[in-house]
């Protein structure tokens, strides 16, 4: 029950506005990952003047073995190097500056050069309890994943170098 495992990998691209850039982001993620893309929207009016419920980006969530394989490819795009500040309790995130750095992905002149954010979430067996609809329970302090455990997992399972 103490084993740390990969829960999900979320790939996010922010376009900032609806229109051609958002469509390019959507087509890029669909072509690379072959998955259905979810359009992200604003939650409330911001100081930047965006009204509520406007489309501003796209994301895809990967789980299981497929998530692990794609995570390895995304890490190769950043040369398997991450900073300690990119880790938190049970999570870590990093950015891929240009999608052409991902192994096996070719440049598409119709899309241009775009980057993306990769967010990784880890869990232990038993974390399913926090997702229950009836009586949401909290995970005990001893069962939570610390920052040090997250870094250790990334080093052992993925061969990540901490800079």
N, C-alpha and C positions, 0 to 999 in steps of 0.2 A: 504493500500500500504506500510505500515511501518512494517508489519509482517515479521519476519525472519523465513525462512524455509530451509529444507535440500534440496540441489540441487543434490549432488552425493557423493558416498563413493567409493574411489579408493583403491584397495588392490594391493600392489606392492611387488614383490620378486626379488631381484638382485642375479644373479648367478655368474656374473663376466666373464663368458665365455660360448661358446657353448659347448655342450657335455652332459654327463650323469647328471650333476647337474642341468642344464637347463631343461632337460626332467623330472627330479624329481619334480622341482618347478612347471612345467606345469601340470603334472598329479595330484599333490597335490591340486592346486587351482581348477582344473576341478572337482575333486572328492568332495571337501568340498562345493563349491558354486554351482556346476552344471551349470556353464556358460562357454561360449567360452572364451578362454584365448588369449590375444594379446601379441605377442613377441616384447619386446622393443629392440631397436638397438642403437648403438653409432651414434652420429651426425657428429663428426669430429675426426681426429686423436688426441689422448690425450697424456699427458705426461707419461701415463702408457704403451704406445706402442700399444694401440688398434687401428686398422685401422677403417676407416669409414664404417658404415653400417653392423657392426658385431653384432649378437644377444648377449645380455648380461643379459636379465631379462624377466620377464613376469608380466602382470597386468590384472586386471579385474575391470570394472566400474559397480557399482550398482546404480540404481535410484529408486525413489518411496518408497512404503511401504516396499518392500524387503530390500532396503538399510537401512532403519530405524531399522528393526528387526536384521539384521546382525550387525549393529553398536552396538546395545545393547549387543550382544554376544561377540564382540571384546572387548568392554569395561569391561565386566566381566572378561576377560582374564587378564586385568591389574588392577583388583579389583576396578574399577570405580575411579581411582585416576590419575590425570594428573597434570603436572606442568604448571605454568603460562607461562613459556617460550615456551611451545608447541603450544600456540595460536598466531594467527596474525589476520589481518583485514579480517574477513569473512572465515577463515580457521583454522583448527587445525589438528595436526598429532601426531601419537604415534606408537610405535612398539610393536608387540607381539613377545616375545623372542622364544617361542616354540608353534607350532600349537596345541599341545596336551592340552594347557591351555584353549582353546576355548571350551565352554560347548557343549557336544554332539559329539565331534570329537575324534575318536579313533586313537591310535598309529598304524602306518603302518610300519613294519620293512623293507620293500623294499625301502621306502622313507627316513627313518631316522628322525633326528630332524632338522627342518628348522624353521626360523622365517619369519615375514613379516611386512611391513609397511602399516599403515592404514591412509589415508588422507581424511579428511572430508571438503567439500566445501558447504558453506551456500549462500543463495541468498534471495532477496526480490522480490515481484512481480514487473515486469517491467525490470528485468535484461536480458530478452530475446533480448532487443534492442542491447546490446553489441555483440550479436552473429550474427547479420544480415550481409549478404554479401555486400549488397548495402549500401554505406555510413556508415561505422562503427562509431557508436556514443559512446561517453564516458558516464559513469554514473556520475551524479552530486554528489558533495561532501556530500550533506545532505542525499543522498540516499544510500551511501556506508555503509558497516557494519564495525563498529569499533571493536577493540580487546575486549573492555569491553562488548559490545553487544554480541560478540561471546561467551565469558565466561558465561555471564548471560543466554544465550540460552542453553548452555551445562548443566549448573546447573539445570535449570528449566525442560527441556525436557528429559534429560538423567540421572539426579541425580548424576552428576559427582562431585567429591570432588577435590578441588584445593589444592595442597600441596605446 
